[in-house]
Amino acid sequence: MAEYKKPLPAISSLNAPYWDGLKRREVTLQRCNACHKLWYPPGPFCPDCWSRSCTWEKLSGRGKVNSWVIFHQAYFSSVKDEIPYNVAEVELDEGPRLLTNLVGIESADIEIGMPVEVVFDDVTEDVTLAKFRPAGMRKT
């Protein structure tokens, strides 16, 4: 595995189940046991009713592009070889929104509302990132 030079997430006891899920090839988020709200990012209590009782739930890994931007300048030296690159907000079918990158698509072809599905990028032995590609692409 090549050395990964971009910033890595700070994994804590609070968000570890999310990162562990990605390593298992699953998108998992917290659902409140009291009001049933599903949320991201992970937190110690429900953002709607403040209950501290929640369960980690496996999601479909499907969603749609809600917004995106194409970066043409390297604000961090670790991405200078990838200019231009995209950062997208994907709204999962279940509701929460994730910031991510879209893969398998040219920047000019990205559209709001475009259906996407998760792909898992093992960037280190310990960290897997969720990225998204247009839905229905043949798996390679």
N, C-alpha and C positions, 0 to 999 in steps of 0.2 A: 504494500500500500504506500503510495506516494505521501510525502510529508504535506500536511494540511497547514497552510500559512495564514488562513483567515481567522478572525476571532471565533472562539468556541463559546457555547452557552455556559453559564454558571449553573451547574446542576446542584440542587439542594434537596433536602428531605421533602420540601414542599412540592417541587416540580419533578422529582425523580420518576414518579409513575408515568408521566408524559414521555420522558426520554426513554424509559425502559420499554414502553409500548412501541415507540418508533423502531427500536432495535429488533423487536419481535415482528415488525412489518404491520403494525396496527396504529391507527390514530385513536388515542384515548383521551377523554376530557372528563372533568368533574361534573356530576349531576347532583343537585341538592335532593336529599331524601325527604325534605319537608315540602318545598314548593315545586320541585322537579325542574328548576332552571338548569340549563347546561351552560357552562361558561369557560372562557379562556381569556387571559392567562390564569394558571392555577393560583388559588388563594386559600387562606386559612378558613374562610367562611363564604357563604353564598352572597353574591353582590346584590341580590334582590331582597331576601328575607333575613339575612345574617345568621342563618342556621350554620352550625359547625358540623352537621351531619351530612356527609356526601359520599358518593360512590364513584369510582372511576369506570367509565363506560366506553366500550369499543364503538367507534363510529364507522360510517360507510367509506370514508376516504374520498367522497365525491363532493363537488361543489361547483361554483361558478365564479368567474372573475368579476370582482366588484369595482376594482380600480387598479391602475398600474402606472408606473413611471419608468422611463428609460434613462439610465445614467450614462452621460457621455463624458464625464470627468471622473477621475479617480480621486475620491476624497480620502481613500485609504490605500497605501502602497500595495497591500495584499490583493487588490482587485485590478491593478493597472493593466494586466494582460488580458482582462476580460471585457474591457470597454468596447462597445457599449454593452450594458447588461440591464436586465429588468428586475424590478422589485414589484411584487403584486400583492394585493389584498384579495384573498380567496374567501368567499362566504361559503362555509360548509353547508351541505344539504340540511344538516341538523340545526343550523343557525349561527354558531360562533364564527368569527372571522380570524384568519391567520395571515401574517405577513410571511412571504415566501418568494421563491423564484419560479418562473415558468420555464420549462425545458421542452425541447422537441418542437419548437415553434419559432418562426422569425418574428422579430419585434413588430414589423409592419402588419402581421396577421393577427395580433392580439386584439380581442374585442371585449367590451363590457358585456357581461352575461354569458360569455363563452363557457360551456360546460368543461370541467377539468376533473382529473383524478390524481390521487397521490402517487408519487414514486418516492422510493426511499434511497437516500444517498448516504452510504457509509463513508463518512469523511475521516474518521479515525476508528480504531478498534472499539472505542468506548462511546462514540457519538455518531448517531444517524440523524440526518436532517430530513424533514418532509418538504419535498418540492412537488410541483404539479405540472402535468402535461395535458394537452387537449384530450378529452374523453374519447375512448374508442380507438386510440392508437394501438397498433399491434405491439405486444410486449416483445422486447428483444433480450 
